[in-house]
Structures are given as structure tokens and as C-alpha cells.
Amino acid sequence: MNYFSALATGVIPNPTPTIPAEADGLLLVLNWASGIGLVLGVLGVIIVGIGMVIQLQRGEGAQAIGKLGWVLLGCIIITGAAGIVRAFV
């Protein structure tokens, strides 16, 4: 069934994705990468927080807010990676 015949009949195919058994290794790597990314994100927030404390004592604390925003944006992208990819595929 091609695109035009699906439009003419009003039938829209709804395939259900299945993960093949051979993808177990890939899923393990993806899970590890996601976990490591989240741990590094938390570490990044802690490092930025320490930098903010040091910069606040010097009187220049507002510059660290931008760094915190970038770290949090990275964490959001890491946690939402599956949803982002699913939206485009």
C-alpha cells in the first residue's frame, strides 16, 4: 500500500516497533552511555555550584549562572534524547 492509496482509503498504517534480539549489546551500550551522561551532568552541576560559591566570594557570581544553564541544558538533552529522536524518526 503506497502513500496515495492509504490517503484514498483512509487507512493509516500504524506499525509497532520491535527490538530484535541482536540489539541487546547496543541497548547495553546506550544504557551505559545514558547513565554515564547523567552522572557527569550531576557532577557538572556540583562543579558549577562550587564555582558559584567561589565567584560570589569574589563578587562576580552572576557569570556562573550562564554556565549552570548550559549544564542543565545538557542534562535535559541527555534525559530527553530518546524522545527527541522519536519525534524526528
Secondary structure as UniProt FT lines:
FT   HELIX           3..9
FT   HELIX           21..23
FT   HELIX           24..58
FT   TURN            61..62
FT   HELIX           63..79
FT   HELIX           81..88
//
